[in-house]
Every structure is written in C-alpha cells, then in structure tokens.
C-alpha cells in the first residue's frame, strides 16, 4: 500500500498538469482579448443609445463574436497566420492625446459653424427701447399698496411651493386675503 501512494500522487499530478496546460486552455488565453472586446461592446449596449448607435453596436458585436468564435475553434498555427503574432502594445497616453486632439478639432469646427450662424442671426435681432422708463403695474397703488404689504401675510409653505396643489392653495389664499383687504380698506 505504501508503494502505491507516491505512484497515485504522481499520476494524479500528471493528469492535473495535462489538463492545466491543455491546448484548450492555451486557446482560452489566446482568445481572451477577443472575448474582452465582446464583453465591452455588450456593456455599451446595456447603456442608452440612439437607433443609429444601436445598429452600429449590433454590427460590432456580431463581428467581435465571430472573431472570438473563430479564435476558439482554430488551432495555434491558423490563429497566428490569420491574426499574426503578439502585437506591440501602444501607449495608452498617446491614444488619449490623439483622441483629445481629434475631439478638440471636431468641437472647434462645430462651434465655429454655430458661431457663424449665431452671428448671422444677431444682425436681425431687435432690442427694446432702453431710454424709456420701466413701469411695473400692481393691483394697488400708493398708500393702498403700502397698506396691502402690511396686511398680506404669506404662509410659510407658499414661499417655495413644491407641488401644483400647494401652488393652487397659495394662489387661492392670496385671492381670499385680497378680498378681505378690499372689505377692510375702503378709500
């Protein structure tokens, strides 16, 4: 029995290592970038998007799924022939800088187009007469206005109404107070 124990351990270790370093596990490592790209596209699809963007994402997802599936099914020789060897990783910083420059150019052209349209429309704008006096009309004038401001007490909840029902209550309350004020204050 003691002779078989090391032999059993050795055999089980060989079987375990053969499964750990099988071609399928190498294929999974090799195809992991394609699978990650597919997952990234799927997460973008879960967010809100327009119809045009949805069609674009669907096409990208189909293409990424097809690449990943071909990678999973192909051998290492076919994979390297089709997709090449290991690619050099580009610096993410340079990609970010390039994308920022592109976005800046795109935004600049967008805003200059908008400014041209805005400058054309500004020529046609008519302004109000700034030389005349501004007159604010209220329900009460003079001493009656002063008496109204002393008489009227606004409820606390009417200072900033949050709902339409509170606003309606405040409006009705003001009308009631005005009618009471008119009864009390007679010229």
TIBATOR-697588 format. One line per field, with one value per residue: residue number from 1; z, x, y of N, C-alpha, C, O, CB in turn. Coordinates in steps of 0.02 Angstrom, whole numbers. Glycine has a CB too. Layout:
<sites>
n	NUM	...
nw	Z	...
nu	X	...
nv	Y	...
caw	Z	...
cau	X	...
cav	Y	...
cw	Z	...
cu	X	...
cv	Y	...
ow	Z	...
ou	X	...
ov	Y	...
cbw	Z	...
cbu	X	...
cbv	Y	...
</sites>
This chain:
<sites>
n	1	2	3	4	5	6	7	8	9	10	11	12	13	14	15	16	17	18	19	20	21	22	23	24	25	26	27	28	29	30	31	32	33	34	35	36	37	38	39	40	41	42	43	44	45	46	47	48	49	50	51	52	53	54	55	56	57	58	59	60	61	62	63	64	65	66	67	68	69	70	71	72	73	74	75	76	77	78	79	80	81	82	83	84	85	86	87	88	89	90	91	92	93	94	95	96	97	98	99	100	101	102	103	104	105	106	107	108	109	110	111	112	113	114	115	116	117	118	119	120	121	122	123	124	125	126	127	128	129	130	131	132	133	134	135	136	137	138	139	140	141	142	143	144	145	146	147	148	149	150	151	152	153	154	155	156	157	158	159	160	161	162	163	164	165	166	167	168	169	170	171	172	173	174	175	176	177	178	179	180	181	182	183	184	185	186	187
nw	0	37	-67	-173	-147	-174	-311	-352	-317	-403	-529	-524	-517	-642	-726	-686	-721	-859	-895	-853	-936	-1063	-1241	-1255	-1146	-1178	-1293	-1239	-1167	-1272	-1343	-1259	-1267	-1373	-1321	-1213	-1282	-1343	-1229	-1184	-1286	-1268	-1142	-1174	-1251	-1156	-1103	-1129	-1297	-1465	-1613	-1727	-1667	-1599	-1703	-1754	-1643	-1635	-1754	-1728	-1618	-1675	-1763	-1673	-1597	-1694	-1727	-1603	-1591	-1703	-1664	-1549	-1606	-1695	-1732	-1659	-1760	-1868	-1807	-1783	-1915	-1965	-1877	-1841	-1743	-1573	-1534	-1526	-1385	-1385	-1319	-1200	-1167	-1279	-1364	-1295	-1299	-1437	-1462	-1387	-1455	-1578	-1539	-1495	-1615	-1686	-1605	-1613	-1749	-1750	-1661	-1725	-1839	-1780	-1723	-1835	-1886	-1777	-1773	-1892	-1862	-1760	-1817	-1856	-1740	-1640	-1518	-1360	-1318	-1229	-1171	-1119	-971	-852	-807	-677	-648	-522	-423	-324	-287	-225	-64	-35	-82	9	126	90	82	216	268	203	234	197	189	263	189	64	19	-56	-160	-188	-257	-373	-311	-191	-242	-300	-185	-123	-214	-208	-74	-74	-153	-71	39	-24	-54	76	117	31	81	209	187	126	16
nu	40	99	186	107	51	141	147	14	-5	87	35	-91	-48	12	-98	-175	-89	-85	-215	-215	-124	-175	-216	-337	-343	-238	-291	-396	-328	-266	-372	-431	-421	-511	-630	-643	-659	-782	-863	-850	-915	-1043	-1073	-1079	-1194	-1291	-1311	-1396	-1441	-1446	-1545	-1464	-1338	-1364	-1379	-1250	-1178	-1232	-1184	-1047	-1042	-1081	-974	-866	-902	-896	-758	-705	-762	-707	-574	-578	-608	-504	-338	-172	-80	-161	-218	-108	-72	-183	-209	-85	68	112	56	128	107	27	57	-56	-70	-33	-138	-244	-208	-211	-347	-403	-353	-416	-551	-550	-525	-638	-739	-705	-728	-864	-913	-872	-949	-1074	-1057	-1048	-1177	-1244	-1192	-1245	-1381	-1388	-1385	-1514	-1586	-1695	-1688	-1759	-1823	-1711	-1709	-1830	-1933	-1952	-2100	-2190	-2335	-2454	-2585	-2628	-2599	-2490	-2532	-2621	-2555	-2449	-2521	-2575	-2459	-2427	-2538	-2548	-2504	-2398	-2413	-2300	-2273	-2298	-2191	-2095	-2166	-2184	-2262	-2400	-2524	-2498	-2459	-2580	-2658	-2592	-2614	-2755	-2767	-2706	-2796	-2909	-2863	-2847	-2978	-3029	-2949	-2994	-3123	-3097	-3013	-3063	-3072
nv	-59	61	80	112	237	352	332	349	483	543	506	570	702	716	700	810	917	897	931	1063	1127	1111	1113	1179	1266	1351	1404	1475	1574	1637	1686	1774	1920	1946	1900	1988	2108	2084	2076	2209	2280	2229	2281	2416	2412	2395	2517	2675	2722	2789	2750	2736	2720	2602	2510	2512	2464	2336	2279	2285	2199	2076	2056	2051	1939	1840	1843	1803	1675	1610	1612	1532	1408	1383	1320	1346	1375	1416	1527	1615	1635	1701	1811	1857	1868	1907	2066	2230	2328	2481	2643	2698	2828	2903	2871	2929	3063	3085	3062	3166	3277	3258	3269	3401	3470	3433	3486	3621	3648	3625	3722	3838	3836	3851	3977	4058	4047	4100	4230	4280	4277	4369	4493	4519	4537	4630	4755	4809	4972	5063	5186	5227	5233	5102	5028	4960	4878	4855	4779	4868	5041	5170	5232	5132	5020	5011	4986	4862	4781	4778	4714	4588	4422	4298	4123	4001	3885	3931	4000	3933	3841	3667	3581	3567	3571	3637	3760	3801	3812	3919	4021	4033	4068	4194	4265	4260	4334	4456	4490	4504	4611	4710	4728	4778	4889	5033	5164
caw	0	41	-132	-220	-130	-216	-381	-361	-315	-465	-585	-519	-534	-715	-756	-671	-763	-929	-904	-841	-994	-1124	-1295	-1246	-1100	-1217	-1338	-1199	-1153	-1335	-1367	-1206	-1289	-1415	-1275	-1176	-1328	-1350	-1167	-1183	-1331	-1237	-1088	-1207	-1274	-1099	-1089	-1176	-1360	-1518	-1660	-1768	-1624	-1585	-1762	-1756	-1589	-1653	-1805	-1693	-1576	-1719	-1788	-1617	-1579	-1748	-1717	-1543	-1604	-1747	-1623	-1505	-1645	-1737	-1700	-1649	-1825	-1905	-1772	-1796	-1985	-1977	-1837	-1828	-1676	-1521	-1557	-1479	-1352	-1394	-1257	-1194	-1162	-1346	-1390	-1262	-1325	-1505	-1460	-1363	-1510	-1627	-1512	-1494	-1683	-1703	-1569	-1639	-1811	-1734	-1631	-1774	-1881	-1740	-1713	-1897	-1888	-1723	-1792	-1943	-1831	-1716	-1857	-1863	-1675	-1621	-1446	-1335	-1308	-1163	-1145	-1085	-902	-841	-764	-651	-626	-473	-411	-282	-298	-174	7	-33	-92	73	172	69	102	289	282	174	266	155	228	256	135	0	-1	-112	-170	-221	-299	-403	-263	-144	-280	-306	-118	-111	-257	-179	-11	-89	-177	-12	78	-62	-45	145	119	-3	126	264	163	77	8
cau	0	142	217	58	33	178	128	-52	6	122	-13	-141	-15	21	-164	-194	-48	-104	-275	-199	-87	-203	-224	-397	-327	-198	-337	-434	-284	-253	-433	-457	-434	-571	-687	-649	-687	-852	-896	-852	-968	-1106	-1087	-1101	-1262	-1337	-1323	-1442	-1410	-1494	-1557	-1404	-1286	-1383	-1362	-1177	-1156	-1252	-1137	-983	-1049	-1080	-906	-823	-920	-870	-686	-692	-780	-656	-514	-589	-609	-445	-276	-124	-50	-210	-227	-52	-73	-237	-205	-16	94	96	60	158	57	39	48	-124	-67	-33	-206	-286	-190	-237	-420	-419	-340	-469	-612	-543	-534	-708	-779	-690	-764	-935	-930	-864	-1009	-1127	-1044	-1066	-1250	-1264	-1176	-1293	-1446	-1384	-1397	-1586	-1618	-1713	-1686	-1811	-1801	-1681	-1714	-1894	-1936	-1984	-2158	-2216	-2404	-2479	-2656	-2638	-2552	-2481	-2542	-2656	-2502	-2414	-2567	-2580	-2398	-2429	-2593	-2539	-2456	-2391	-2399	-2231	-2267	-2306	-2129	-2068	-2212	-2151	-2310	-2453	-2579	-2477	-2462	-2651	-2679	-2562	-2649	-2822	-2757	-2692	-2859	-2952	-2836	-2860	-3049	-3035	-2917	-3038	-3179	-3072	-2983	-3104	-3048
cav	0	119	89	140	306	400	321	380	555	560	500	623	765	716	711	879	961	890	972	1134	1154	1082	1162	1221	1321	1398	1439	1524	1630	1669	1719	1817	1989	1948	1893	2051	2158	2067	2097	2282	2301	2212	2330	2478	2403	2399	2588	2706	2742	2805	2696	2730	2692	2533	2469	2509	2419	2268	2256	2274	2140	2018	2049	2030	1870	1797	1838	1763	1606	1582	1603	1474	1346	1374	1297	1400	1393	1456	1589	1660	1653	1748	1871	1875	1851	1955	2136	2276	2369	2553	2680	2724	2901	2932	2865	2978	3129	3089	3069	3233	3324	3249	3298	3474	3494	3421	3535	3687	3657	3628	3787	3893	3835	3879	4048	4092	4051	4145	4299	4300	4288	4428	4553	4529	4544	4698	4764	4855	5042	5067	5254	5238	5210	5038	5038	4897	4889	4807	4787	4926	5095	5221	5215	5067	4969	5006	4952	4791	4746	4767	4669	4521	4377	4239	4063	3977	3836	3965	4034	3894	3784	3611	3544	3607	3580	3690	3822	3819	3834	3985	4069	4042	4104	4265	4294	4269	4390	4518	4508	4529	4676	4758	4743	4818	4952	5068	5233
cw	0	-26	-182	-207	-171	-289	-397	-362	-379	-524	-583	-536	-609	-750	-745	-715	-836	-943	-898	-902	-1059	-1178	-1287	-1198	-1135	-1264	-1300	-1183	-1216	-1358	-1315	-1228	-1331	-1372	-1235	-1219	-1337	-1288	-1162	-1227	-1301	-1180	-1117	-1230	-1217	-1081	-1141	-1240	-1410	-1565	-1702	-1729	-1608	-1643	-1767	-1704	-1605	-1704	-1773	-1651	-1618	-1744	-1733	-1597	-1631	-1741	-1658	-1556	-1651	-1709	-1579	-1544	-1682	-1696	-1694	-1715	-1865	-1873	-1787	-1870	-1999	-1941	-1821	-1758	-1625	-1548	-1503	-1449	-1362	-1328	-1256	-1192	-1231	-1377	-1360	-1289	-1396	-1505	-1435	-1417	-1562	-1603	-1511	-1564	-1704	-1670	-1596	-1704	-1799	-1707	-1680	-1821	-1844	-1731	-1776	-1902	-1835	-1742	-1846	-1912	-1786	-1754	-1860	-1797	-1662	-1545	-1424	-1323	-1236	-1132	-1106	-1015	-898	-790	-742	-622	-575	-461	-372	-294	-237	-103	14	-41	-26	124	155	91	177	307	262	213	226	199	214	198	66	-23	-59	-123	-212	-267	-324	-354	-212	-179	-287	-240	-106	-152	-229	-114	-23	-113	-118	30	43	-53	26	151	87	41	182	240	109	76	38
cu	43	176	170	42	74	160	61	-45	38	75	-65	-111	-5	-45	-186	-154	-66	-168	-260	-165	-111	-209	-286	-384	-283	-242	-377	-392	-272	-313	-463	-468	-497	-633	-698	-680	-762	-891	-901	-908	-1036	-1124	-1108	-1173	-1312	-1353	-1370	-1406	-1465	-1500	-1495	-1347	-1300	-1366	-1287	-1150	-1174	-1203	-1069	-985	-1046	-1009	-859	-838	-893	-794	-669	-707	-730	-592	-520	-583	-545	-386	-228	-94	-97	-219	-171	-50	-126	-228	-134	5	72	105	92	102	75	26	-22	-123	-70	-103	-252	-273	-218	-313	-441	-408	-395	-534	-609	-553	-607	-752	-768	-728	-839	-954	-919	-923	-1067	-1119	-1062	-1141	-1275	-1250	-1224	-1361	-1446	-1397	-1471	-1621	-1633	-1715	-1741	-1780	-1775	-1687	-1778	-1892	-1973	-2039	-2183	-2285	-2421	-2553	-2671	-2582	-2548	-2490	-2578	-2606	-2465	-2457	-2574	-2518	-2396	-2484	-2578	-2486	-2455	-2376	-2328	-2224	-2275	-2242	-2095	-2112	-2178	-2198	-2363	-2510	-2561	-2480	-2534	-2677	-2654	-2598	-2719	-2817	-2746	-2756	-2906	-2929	-2849	-2933	-3062	-3006	-2961	-3097	-3157	-3050	-3028	-3082	-3094
cv	63	132	123	214	357	394	354	456	579	558	556	691	771	731	784	928	956	930	1046	1165	1122	1135	1206	1278	1373	1439	1492	1585	1671	1711	1767	1889	1996	1943	1957	2106	2147	2089	2173	2309	2287	2259	2397	2472	2409	2471	2616	2729	2756	2745	2683	2698	2619	2487	2460	2460	2347	2239	2241	2210	2076	2004	2023	1958	1821	1788	1793	1690	1573	1568	1542	1408	1332	1348	1357	1423	1437	1525	1638	1680	1707	1814	1894	1855	1901	2025	2178	2319	2443	2587	2709	2800	2932	2927	2917	3048	3138	3099	3138	3285	3320	3281	3374	3503	3488	3474	3606	3699	3662	3697	3844	3894	3868	3954	4088	4101	4100	4217	4324	4316	4350	4492	4569	4542	4618	4702	4812	4924	5049	5137	5266	5207	5143	5048	4969	4912	4835	4822	4851	4977	5140	5195	5148	5010	4958	4970	4878	4752	4734	4716	4597	4482	4312	4178	4037	3929	3868	4001	3999	3833	3730	3573	3592	3620	3635	3758	3847	3845	3906	4039	4084	4083	4179	4299	4308	4330	4457	4539	4534	4600	4729	4777	4790	4887	4982	5140	5284
ow	-33	-41	-226	-254	-200	-326	-450	-403	-406	-565	-634	-565	-638	-797	-792	-743	-873	-997	-933	-916	-1103	-1164	-1309	-1207	-1122	-1273	-1326	-1186	-1214	-1389	-1327	-1210	-1326	-1384	-1224	-1196	-1339	-1293	-1138	-1208	-1307	-1169	-1088	-1229	-1229	-1046	-1193	-1237	-1401	-1558	-1712	-1755	-1605	-1632	-1783	-1718	-1589	-1699	-1789	-1649	-1600	-1746	-1745	-1581	-1613	-1748	-1662	-1535	-1642	-1721	-1573	-1519	-1700	-1635	-1720	-1725	-1894	-1908	-1803	-1886	-2039	-1970	-1789	-1719	-1632	-1579	-1443	-1484	-1349	-1285	-1304	-1213	-1241	-1413	-1395	-1301	-1412	-1544	-1459	-1425	-1587	-1640	-1523	-1572	-1735	-1701	-1601	-1714	-1833	-1728	-1676	-1841	-1872	-1731	-1772	-1919	-1848	-1729	-1846	-1934	-1775	-1724	-1865	-1797	-1671	-1512	-1465	-1318	-1189	-1074	-1065	-1002	-937	-735	-784	-578	-584	-486	-384	-310	-201	-83	63	-10	-8	162	200	115	200	356	299	223	221	242	160	161	15	-78	-104	-98	-264	-312	-301	-356	-193	-149	-279	-238	-81	-128	-227	-101	12	-95	-116	52	76	-45	35	185	112	39	200	271	53	128	35
ou	26	193	192	23	44	159	53	-77	19	75	-82	-144	-14	-48	-211	-183	-62	-176	-289	-176	-71	-207	-286	-410	-290	-233	-389	-416	-269	-305	-516	-519	-533	-683	-755	-721	-801	-945	-952	-943	-1082	-1182	-1150	-1210	-1370	-1402	-1383	-1349	-1523	-1464	-1475	-1312	-1254	-1342	-1263	-1106	-1135	-1184	-1037	-937	-1012	-988	-818	-792	-868	-769	-625	-669	-712	-559	-472	-557	-531	-384	-242	-83	-77	-226	-184	-30	-115	-238	-125	-35	20	156	86	57	132	-12	-45	-171	-104	-124	-293	-319	-244	-339	-490	-448	-418	-568	-659	-587	-635	-797	-814	-757	-874	-1004	-955	-945	-1104	-1168	-1087	-1166	-1322	-1292	-1242	-1395	-1499	-1418	-1489	-1681	-1590	-1740	-1767	-1719	-1813	-1670	-1781	-1854	-2019	-2027	-2197	-2293	-2406	-2580	-2721	-2526	-2597	-2461	-2568	-2614	-2451	-2433	-2577	-2524	-2366	-2476	-2594	-2430	-2504	-2332	-2300	-2175	-2261	-2241	-2069	-2098	-2147	-2175	-2371	-2541	-2604	-2500	-2547	-2714	-2691	-2611	-2739	-2859	-2773	-2768	-2939	-2969	-2860	-2948	-3100	-3034	-2967	-3120	-3193	-3067	-3030	-3075	-3080
ov	112	189	160	249	403	443	384	490	631	604	585	733	825	770	816	975	1006	958	1088	1224	1108	1194	1264	1333	1433	1499	1546	1642	1733	1763	1796	1919	2046	1978	1978	2146	2194	2117	2199	2356	2327	2275	2431	2522	2428	2484	2584	2752	2737	2695	2626	2654	2578	2431	2405	2420	2301	2180	2191	2172	2028	1946	1979	1920	1767	1732	1751	1646	1515	1518	1503	1359	1275	1354	1410	1483	1487	1575	1696	1736	1753	1867	1946	1830	1934	2041	2165	2342	2463	2563	2740	2832	2982	2972	2947	3086	3191	3140	3167	3331	3371	3316	3407	3554	3533	3502	3645	3752	3700	3726	3894	3948	3907	3991	4143	4154	4138	4261	4383	4362	4380	4542	4628	4555	4661	4657	4850	4931	5042	5146	5311	5160	5130	5073	4926	4954	4776	4872	4885	4959	5148	5145	5112	4957	4901	4928	4836	4696	4685	4679	4550	4506	4276	4182	4049	3931	3836	4029	4031	3779	3743	3538	3648	3673	3674	3807	3906	3894	3947	4094	4142	4126	4221	4357	4360	4370	4508	4598	4582	4643	4785	4834	4837	4937	4957	5173	5343
cbw	59	95	-160	-218	-55	-207	-396	-305	-254	-477	-583	-448	-499	-740	-725	-597	-753	-948	-854	-780	-986	-1109	-1362	-1220	-1037	-1257	-1372	-1134	-1125	-1388	-1386	-1146	-1328	-1467	-1228	-1149	-1396	-1360	-1106	-1205	-1400	-1212	-1043	-1266	-1307	-1040	-1088	-1144	-1386	-1557	-1705	-1796	-1558	-1570	-1826	-1746	-1523	-1680	-1861	-1649	-1536	-1778	-1816	-1556	-1574	-1817	-1707	-1483	-1633	-1806	-1580	-1471	-1694	-1772	-1740	-1601	-1864	-1908	-1697	-1777	-2028	-1958	-1773	-1838	-1678	-1457	-1574	-1513	-1276	-1450	-1250	-1131	-1125	-1390	-1377	-1185	-1325	-1545	-1416	-1301	-1542	-1642	-1441	-1467	-1732	-1683	-1494	-1651	-1860	-1682	-1569	-1813	-1901	-1672	-1694	-1958	-1877	-1658	-1816	-1996	-1791	-1682	-1928	-1898	-1620	-1652	-1422	-1270	-1322	-1166	-1203	-1126	-856	-818	-799	-596	-686	-407	-374	-207	-361	-185	43	-88	-147	99	171	-8	80	325	246	100	342	102	213	321	143	4	59	-97	-205	-169	-260	-466	-226	-118	-349	-330	-64	-128	-328	-165	29	-143	-229	32	91	-137	-59	194	84	-70	156	299	136	93	-63
cbu	-46	194	239	-6	44	254	125	-101	49	182	-48	-172	53	50	-217	-181	26	-114	-329	-155	-12	-272	-228	-456	-292	-142	-385	-460	-217	-235	-484	-411	-374	-570	-676	-581	-651	-861	-859	-784	-961	-1105	-1025	-1055	-1269	-1308	-1256	-1477	-1362	-1472	-1617	-1383	-1279	-1457	-1390	-1146	-1187	-1324	-1129	-964	-1114	-1128	-880	-832	-997	-887	-655	-735	-851	-642	-501	-657	-666	-427	-243	-69	-32	-278	-231	14	-87	-302	-242	-6	170	139	-10	212	52	-6	101	-157	-2	19	-234	-275	-113	-219	-452	-376	-271	-480	-625	-473	-490	-730	-763	-614	-749	-954	-888	-798	-1027	-1129	-971	-1039	-1281	-1227	-1104	-1300	-1468	-1317	-1369	-1616	-1573	-1782	-1617	-1843	-1859	-1609	-1709	-1952	-1971	-1934	-2213	-2169	-2453	-2439	-2684	-2639	-2571	-2529	-2581	-2710	-2452	-2395	-2637	-2588	-2336	-2443	-2656	-2520	-2474	-2334	-2451	-2208	-2319	-2363	-2082	-1994	-2277	-2122	-2342	-2479	-2593	-2405	-2430	-2693	-2652	-2487	-2655	-2855	-2698	-2637	-2893	-2952	-2761	-2844	-3095	-3000	-2848	-3062	-3207	-3014	-2911	-3181	-3039
cbv	0	110	21	100	318	390	245	357	575	513	432	624	769	648	663	895	945	816	951	1141	1142	1050	1125	1178	1294	1362	1389	1492	1606	1617	1667	1815	2014	1891	1833	2073	2156	1991	2069	2311	2266	2140	2339	2495	2335	2363	2628	2765	2688	2868	2712	2798	2733	2529	2501	2578	2440	2267	2308	2333	2142	2028	2115	2077	1863	1826	1908	1789	1602	1630	1665	1478	1348	1439	1239	1377	1329	1419	1577	1626	1591	1717	1861	1949	1847	1943	2163	2320	2352	2582	2736	2697	2923	2897	2794	2976	3138	3027	3015	3250	3310	3174	3271	3494	3454	3351	3533	3695	3600	3574	3798	3885	3763	3845	4061	4054	3982	4126	4304	4245	4227	4431	4544	4470	4515	4719	4790	4827	5092	5047	5303	5209	5262	4983	5079	4866	4888	4810	4726	4905	5136	5276	5270	5064	4992	5077	4986	4787	4785	4833	4694	4525	4364	4249	4008	3942	3781	4014	4040	3871	3808	3564	3486	3573	3514	3676	3813	3758	3786	3985	4041	3974	4074	4270	4247	4206	4381	4508	4446	4481	4674	4728	4677	4782	4941	5061	5250
</sites>
